[in-house]
Amino acid sequence: MNQENIGLLETLKLNVMGFINNPEAIISIFTKVLTAFLIYWIGKKVAKLISNFVAKGLKKADADQILINFLTSFIYFVLLAAVVVAALGQLGIKTTSLLGMLAAAGLAIGLALKDSLSNFASGVMIVIFRPFKLGDFVEVAGVSGKIEEIRIFSTFVVTGDNKLVIIPNGQITSDSIINHSAKSERRVDIPMGVGYDDDLKKARAIMMGVMEKHPLVLENPAPSILMTELADSSVNFSVRPWAKTYNYWAVYGDMLEQFKEELEAAGCNIPYPQTDVHLHKVN
């Protein structure tokens, strides 16, 4: 062992002995550690109580569960961060420099994870403005399905064939959102065509009668029929009954089936595209 290392060991030994022989320093350090622990322990309990209190208040106000979960978690972690800073300050750590380091680290992380931060900001917007809620049937980011779960970074959508699609929130807020469940009633637009030789008034009366008899078709708004096109092989109508949103597809399917049956029973022709091919014999 060289002379320099021996000198360092002697200095360390003197410092340790001086600390041991100074009970006031020991008591001071013990007091600071105990106080810091109590600040953290009590502060954590208080943060939990405050977040629970906020959650109860939001539930009484009939707030959306997604908003409740987000706000309570956000409040809890903000308060917990303040408690940690206070505990570190009690230990003699300079919190100003620590906060500066955290801010610098946060900036670096933010630049590296800008897409994730964009999704986070979009998640906050979804929670606050609530363009849809759990259980709504929507079209978002090119996907149609029912909202199963809304998280801070992504939204879970279950399609009609029971596939789970996870969509980043940034894609949702940057595009159009179609919420089919937002209104309690929807108009069902059904295209129907009859032949040019058929009685159009008779066909219209048959389709109107089918709609008026159906138990799921609403009387108000009243159903309507609009001629939309004189096509190549048919006269096309847009048949428009109204139904409760949750009965949309039931009404759509029933109407198509009953229109076909009633029109054919009345002698009306439902044309379909066809091509006539004429062969000429060459001598």
C-alpha positions in Angstrom: 0.0 0.0 0.0 1.5 3.3 -1.0 1.8 6.4 1.2 -1.1 8.2 -0.5 -3.6 5.4 0.3 -2.4 5.2 3.8 -3.1 8.9 4.2 -6.7 8.5 2.8 -7.4 5.7 5.2 -6.1 7.7 8.2 -8.3 10.7 7.2 -11.3 8.5 6.8 -10.6 6.9 10.2 -10.4 10.2 11.9 -13.6 11.4 10.3 -15.4 8.2 11.5 -14.0 8.5 15.0 -15.0 12.1 15.1 -18.5 11.3 14.0 -18.8 8.5 16.6 -17.6 10.7 19.3 -20.2 13.4 18.4 -23.6 12.1 19.6 -25.3 15.3 18.6 -24.5 14.7 14.9 -25.9 11.2 15.2 -29.1 12.4 16.8 -29.4 15.1 14.1 -29.0 12.7 11.2 -31.4 10.2 12.9 -34.0 13.0 13.4 -33.7 14.1 9.8 -34.2 10.5 8.5 -37.1 9.8 10.8 -38.7 13.1 9.9 -38.3 12.5 6.1 -39.8 9.0 6.6 -42.8 10.4 8.5 -43.3 13.1 5.8 -43.3 10.5 3.1 -45.6 8.0 5.0 -48.1 10.6 6.2 -48.0 12.5 2.8 -48.7 9.3 0.9 -51.7 8.6 3.1 -53.0 12.2 2.7 -52.5 12.0 -1.1 -54.6 8.8 -1.2 -57.3 10.3 1.0 -57.5 13.4 -1.2 -57.7 11.4 -4.5 -60.4 9.2 -2.9 -62.3 12.3 -1.8 -62.2 13.7 -5.3 -63.3 10.4 -6.8 -66.4 10.3 -4.4 -67.2 13.9 -5.4 -67.0 13.1 -9.1 -69.2 10.0 -8.6 -71.8 12.1 -6.8 -71.7 14.5 -9.7 -72.4 11.6 -12.1 -69.1 12.0 -13.9 -67.9 9.5 -16.4 -65.8 6.6 -14.9 -63.0 7.3 -17.4 -62.7 10.9 -16.2 -62.8 9.8 -12.6 -60.0 7.3 -13.0 -57.8 9.7 -14.9 -58.2 12.7 -12.6 -57.8 10.7 -9.4 -54.6 9.0 -10.7 -53.2 12.3 -11.9 -54.0 14.1 -8.5 -52.5 11.2 -6.5 -49.2 11.1 -8.4 -48.8 14.9 -8.4 -49.3 15.0 -4.6 -47.0 12.1 -4.2 -44.3 13.8 -6.2 -44.6 16.9 -3.9 -44.3 14.7 -0.9 -41.1 13.0 -2.2 -39.6 16.4 -2.9 -40.5 17.6 0.7 -38.9 14.4 2.2 -35.7 14.8 0.2 -35.5 18.4 1.3 -35.7 17.3 4.9 -32.7 15.1 4.3 -30.7 18.1 3.2 -30.8 17.4 -0.5 -31.1 20.6 -2.6 -34.4 20.1 -4.3 -33.9 23.0 -6.6 -31.0 21.3 -8.3 -32.9 18.0 -8.2 -35.9 19.6 -9.9 -33.6 21.1 -12.5 -32.2 17.7 -13.3 -35.6 16.2 -13.5 -36.7 19.0 -15.8 -33.7 18.4 -18.1 -34.3 14.6 -18.0 -38.0 15.2 -18.8 -37.2 17.3 -21.8 -34.8 14.7 -23.2 -37.4 11.9 -22.6 -40.1 14.1 -24.1 -38.1 14.6 -27.3 -37.4 10.9 -27.5 -41.0 9.9 -26.9 -42.8 12.7 -28.7 -45.3 10.3 -30.3 -46.2 8.8 -27.0 -46.7 12.3 -25.5 -48.9 13.1 -28.5 -51.0 10.1 -27.7 -51.1 11.1 -24.0 -52.3 14.6 -24.9 -54.9 13.1 -27.2 -56.0 10.7 -24.4 -56.5 13.8 -22.1 -58.6 15.4 -24.8 -60.8 12.3 -25.2 -61.3 12.1 -21.5 -62.2 15.8 -21.2 -64.3 16.4 -24.3 -65.8 12.9 -24.4 -66.6 12.4 -28.1 -67.6 8.9 -27.2 -68.0 6.7 -24.1 -67.7 3.0 -23.2 -70.0 0.9 -25.2 -70.5 3.3 -28.1 -70.4 2.1 -31.7 -68.0 4.3 -33.6 -65.9 4.7 -36.7 -62.4 6.0 -35.7 -59.1 5.8 -37.6 -60.7 3.7 -40.3 -62.0 1.1 -37.8 -65.7 0.4 -36.9 -66.6 -1.2 -33.6 -67.7 -0.8 -30.0 -65.5 1.1 -27.5 -64.3 -1.4 -24.9 -61.7 0.6 -23.0 -60.2 4.1 -23.1 -56.6 4.4 -21.8 -54.3 7.4 -21.7 -52.2 6.3 -24.7 -54.6 4.1 -26.7 -58.3 3.1 -27.1 -59.5 -0.5 -27.4 -62.2 -1.1 -30.0 -64.0 -4.4 -30.6 -65.2 -4.9 -34.2 -68.4 -6.6 -35.2 -66.6 -9.9 -35.8 -65.1 -9.7 -32.3 -61.6 -8.6 -33.1 -59.8 -6.3 -30.7 -58.2 -3.3 -32.3 -55.9 -1.1 -30.3 -55.7 2.4 -31.7 -53.3 5.1 -30.6 -55.2 8.1 -29.3 -53.3 10.5 -31.6 -54.8 8.8 -34.6 -58.3 9.2 -33.2 -58.1 12.9 -32.5 -56.4 13.7 -35.8 -59.2 12.2 -37.9 -63.0 12.4 -38.1 -64.9 10.5 -35.4 -68.3 9.1 -36.3 -70.3 8.1 -33.2 -73.3 6.0 -34.2 -74.5 5.7 -30.6 -74.5 9.4 -29.8 -78.2 9.8 -30.8 -81.0 7.7 -29.5 -82.7 7.5 -33.0 -81.2 6.8 -36.5 -82.6 6.9 -40.0 -82.2 3.6 -41.9 -81.4 4.3 -45.5 -82.3 1.2 -47.6 -81.8 1.2 -51.4 -84.5 -0.6 -53.4 -85.1 -0.9 -57.1 -88.1 -2.0 -59.2 -88.5 -2.6 -63.0 -89.4 0.1 -65.5 -92.6 -1.8 -66.4 -93.8 -1.9 -62.8 -96.5 0.4 -61.2 -94.3 2.8 -59.3 -97.2 4.1 -57.1 -98.1 0.5 -56.2 -94.5 -0.3 -55.3 -94.2 2.8 -53.2 -97.5 1.9 -51.4 -96.3 -1.6 -50.7 -93.0 -0.5 -49.2 -94.7 2.2 -47.1 -97.2 -0.3 -45.8 -94.3 -2.7 -44.8 -92.7 0.1 -42.8 -95.9 1.3 -41.1 -96.6 -2.3 -39.9 -93.2 -3.1 -38.5 -93.1 -2.8 -34.7 -89.6 -1.4 -34.6 -90.1 1.4 -37.1 -90.9 4.7 -35.4 -94.0 6.7 -36.2 -92.2 10.0 -35.4 -90.1 10.8 -37.3 -92.3 9.3 -40.0 -90.8 7.0 -42.6 -90.4 8.3 -46.2 -89.6 7.1 -49.7 -87.6 9.1 -52.2 -87.0 8.2 -55.9 -83.2 8.6 -56.3 -82.3 7.3 -59.8 -83.4 6.2 -63.2 -80.8 3.5 -63.5 -79.8 1.3 -66.5 -82.1 -1.6 -65.5 -84.2 -0.3 -62.6 -86.0 2.6 -61.0 -84.2 3.1 -57.7 -85.7 4.4 -54.4 -84.2 5.3 -51.1 -86.5 3.9 -48.4 -86.0 5.7 -45.1 -87.6 4.3 -41.9 -86.5 5.6 -38.5 -85.6 3.3 -35.6 -84.0 3.3 -32.2 -80.2 3.2 -32.6 -79.9 -0.2 -31.0 -82.5 -1.6 -33.5 -80.8 -0.2 -36.6 -79.5 -3.5 -38.0 -82.6 -5.4 -37.1 -84.8 -2.9 -39.0 -82.4 -2.9 -41.9 -82.4 -6.7 -42.3 -86.2 -7.1 -41.8 -87.0 -4.3 -44.3 -84.9 -5.8 -47.1 -86.4 -9.2 -46.6 -90.0 -8.0 -46.3 -89.7 -5.6 -49.3 -88.6 -8.4 -51.5 -91.3 -10.8 -50.4 -94.1 -8.2 -50.6 -93.1 -6.7 -54.0 -92.7 -10.1 -55.6 -96.0 -11.3 -54.2 -97.6 -8.2 -55.8 -96.1 -9.0 -59.2 -93.4 -6.3 -59.1 -90.0 -7.1 -60.6 -86.8 -6.6 -58.6 -84.3 -6.3 -61.5 -80.6 -7.3 -61.3 -77.8 -6.4 -63.6 -77.7 -8.6 -66.7 -76.0 -8.6 -70.1 -77.5 -9.9 -73.3 -74.9 -11.4 -75.7 -75.9 -11.7 -79.4 -73.9 -14.1 -81.6 -73.9 -13.5 -85.3 -73.1 -16.3 -87.7 -70.5 -15.4 -90.3 -70.9 -17.1 -93.7 
